[in-house]
Amino acid sequence: LAEAKQERAVQAAAQDSALMRALGLAHHWQRLLDEERAASVAEIAKAEGMDVTQVRRVMRLTLLAPEVIERLVGAPDIVLEQVMRRQWPNGWGEQIRIAATGAQRG
């Protein structure tokens, strides 16, 4: 029982760090654009050695409502890749409704 609890804690920590790292990167890259320290997403992608599409997917996390981010960070079974691939609505109210129903996994 103790080993299972420890394994869940390790998995939750790994998920949290992946999500937190992606959120941090997304906001950092957005700040680079806002402050005109980077001219485009393509420039960021080149500097990071990543595909433009991948950078854009990560940056979409900056559009999530703060309440949605809190729910995602607090949910131990959330998979970062699924969050990034999901087609989140633009409106925060609708995002919150979706997150509250657990539909963010789909």
C-alpha positions as CSV (number, residue, x, y, z in Angstrom):
1,L,0.0,0.0,0.0
2,A,2.8,2.4,0.8
3,E,4.6,1.6,-2.4
4,A,1.4,2.3,-4.4
5,K,0.9,5.7,-2.6
6,Q,4.5,6.6,-3.3
7,E,4.2,5.6,-7.0
8,R,1.1,7.9,-7.3
9,A,3.0,10.8,-5.7
10,V,5.9,10.3,-8.2
11,Q,3.5,10.2,-11.2
12,A,1.7,13.3,-9.9
13,A,4.9,15.2,-9.5
14,A,6.1,14.2,-13.0
15,Q,2.8,15.4,-14.5
16,D,2.8,18.6,-12.5
17,S,6.3,19.4,-13.6
18,A,5.5,18.7,-17.3
19,L,2.4,20.9,-17.2
20,M,4.1,23.6,-15.2
21,R,7.1,23.6,-17.5
22,A,4.8,23.9,-20.6
23,L,2.9,26.7,-18.9
24,G,6.1,28.5,-18.0
25,L,7.5,28.1,-21.6
26,A,4.2,29.3,-23.1
27,H,4.1,32.4,-21.0
28,H,7.8,33.1,-21.5
29,W,7.5,32.8,-25.3
30,Q,4.4,35.1,-25.3
31,R,6.4,37.6,-23.3
32,L,9.2,37.5,-25.9
33,L,6.7,38.3,-28.6
34,D,4.9,41.0,-26.5
35,E,8.2,42.7,-25.7
36,E,9.3,42.3,-29.3
37,R,12.4,40.4,-28.3
38,A,11.3,37.8,-30.8
39,A,9.7,38.7,-34.1
40,S,7.6,35.6,-34.6
41,V,6.7,32.1,-33.5
42,A,8.9,30.8,-36.3
43,E,11.9,32.7,-34.8
44,I,11.1,31.2,-31.3
45,A,10.8,27.7,-32.8
46,K,14.1,28.1,-34.7
47,A,15.9,29.3,-31.5
48,E,14.4,26.4,-29.5
49,G,15.1,23.8,-32.2
50,M,11.4,22.9,-32.4
51,D,8.8,22.7,-35.0
52,V,6.6,25.9,-35.4
53,T,3.5,23.8,-34.9
54,Q,4.7,22.4,-31.6
55,V,5.6,25.9,-30.3
56,R,2.1,27.2,-31.3
57,R,0.5,24.3,-29.5
58,V,2.4,25.0,-26.3
59,M,1.6,28.7,-26.6
60,R,-2.1,28.1,-26.8
61,L,-1.8,27.3,-23.1
62,T,-1.6,31.1,-22.5
63,L,-5.2,31.4,-23.7
64,L,-6.6,29.2,-20.9
65,A,-8.6,30.7,-18.1
66,P,-6.8,30.9,-14.8
67,E,-9.4,28.7,-13.2
68,V,-8.9,26.1,-15.9
69,I,-5.2,26.1,-15.3
70,E,-5.8,25.6,-11.5
71,R,-8.1,22.6,-12.2
72,L,-5.5,21.1,-14.7
73,V,-2.6,21.5,-12.3
74,G,-4.7,20.0,-9.5
75,A,-5.9,17.0,-11.5
76,P,-3.5,14.0,-11.1
77,D,-4.8,12.1,-14.1
78,I,-4.4,15.0,-16.7
79,V,-2.1,14.2,-19.6
80,L,-0.3,17.3,-20.9
81,E,-0.4,16.1,-24.5
82,Q,-4.2,15.7,-24.3
83,V,-4.6,19.2,-22.9
84,M,-2.5,20.7,-25.7
85,R,-4.3,18.9,-28.4
86,R,-7.8,19.7,-27.2
87,Q,-9.7,22.4,-29.1
88,W,-10.4,24.8,-26.2
89,P,-13.1,27.4,-26.8
90,N,-12.0,31.1,-26.8
91,G,-14.3,32.2,-24.0
92,W,-13.1,31.6,-20.5
93,G,-16.6,30.9,-19.3
94,E,-17.0,28.0,-21.7
95,Q,-13.5,26.7,-20.9
96,I,-14.4,26.7,-17.2
97,R,-17.7,24.9,-17.9
98,I,-15.8,22.2,-19.9
99,A,-13.1,21.8,-17.2
100,A,-15.7,21.6,-14.5
101,T,-17.4,18.7,-16.3
102,G,-14.1,16.9,-16.8
103,A,-14.4,17.1,-20.6
104,Q,-10.8,18.4,-20.9
105,R,-9.6,14.8,-21.4
106,G,-11.4,14.4,-24.7
